[in-house]
Amino acid sequence: MNRFRVANRLLPALGQRINRFQNSVPLTPILTNPTLFSTAAGSETVSNPNPNPFTSSSTSAARGSGLESGERKSKDHWQDEQARVLYASLGRVNTLGWTEAAMIAGARDVGVSPSIVGSFPRKEASLVEFFMDDCLQRLIDIVESNAELEILIPSQRVSKLIRIRLEMQAPYLSKWPQALSIQAQPSNISASFKQRAMLVDEIWHAAGDKAVDIDWYVKRTILGGIYSTTELYMLTDTSPDFQNTWAFLEGLVKDAFDLKNTVQEVKYLAEAVQAGMGSSVQGFVKRVFQF
């Protein structure tokens, strides 16, 4: 899939898949609305001293439609320019890091004025978030087009998808600690958390999970911990093709899914608790690990 077509889907509404989250707040857009840079002259209206009740409304509607069409074209062009700059900037990350300097160099690489970098409210954080969203979209495309995933059992599918996603970071591994530091900054942590939550949700969804209520949060918390732990392990892995990382990942996933084997033990414990509470515990454990 053409990367710029992907960008056109990412930029207008980052986080469209957030609707699978209960009571969630959409991601804060990383891109500035291009209309903020337009002049007021284009929106001025001229009053008609002799309005025609049969033609004035249609004329105004036509004028408004024309303005809206022009604004859409301007916005699409602006977002396309921003996408080109961000993609080009990724090519500069390994030498300049996740920095404003990389974004300026990226703009120059595609023949865009470096002043466009000023349209990104949080500069380098916008670059990291764009990369995260691009990786999520690429993962979704793989899920939708890879029939081999369907034949895997849930634990294998989870391991496979986490590996695919982390391999997307491999080209930037030497600079990824800087990206993690940017994500952890107070002004960025909210967007970072939501992006990671969306990633974990997509992986569980692709694995066939249909949990609801508290189960939904428990499973995603567990998987979020597995993903983040493996991500950190990968930073120090010097084995060929990150073989140690993938073995570590498979071990974590296996341990998590093996928790289902403790359900019987929890049942015995629950029997020692009063009936009402015991019933709740048993039902909770059953639901958490039910597929």
Sequence and secondary structure as in RCSB ss.txt:
>XXXX:A:sequence
MNRFRVANRLLPALGQRINRFQNSVPLTPILTNPTLFSTAAGSETVSNPNPNPFTSSSTSAARGSGLESGERKSK
DHWQDEQARVLYASLGRVNTLGWTEAAMIAGARDVGVSPSIVGSFPRKEASLVEFFMDDCLQRLIDIVESNAELE
ILIPSQRVSKLIRIRLEMQAPYLSKWPQALSIQAQPSNISASFKQRAMLVDEIWHAAGDKAVDIDWYVKRTILGG
IYSTTELYMLTDTSPDFQNTWAFLEGLVKDAFDLKNTVQEVKYLAEAVQAGMGSSVQGFVKRVFQF
>XXXX:A:secstr
  HHHHHHHHTTTTTGGGGGSTT      SS  GGGGS GGGG     SS  TTTHHHHHHHHHHHHHHHHHHHH
HHHHHHHHHHHHHHHTTHHHH SSHHHHHHHHHHTT  GGGGGGSTTTHHHHHHHHHHHHHHHHHHHHHH GGGG
GS HHHHHHHHHHHHHHTTGGGGGGHHHHHHHHTSTTTHHHHHHHHHHHHHHHHHHTT    HHHHHHHHHHHHH
HHHHHHHHHHT  SGGGHHHHHHHHHHHHHHHHGGGGHHHHHHHHHTS HHHHHHHHHHHHHHT  
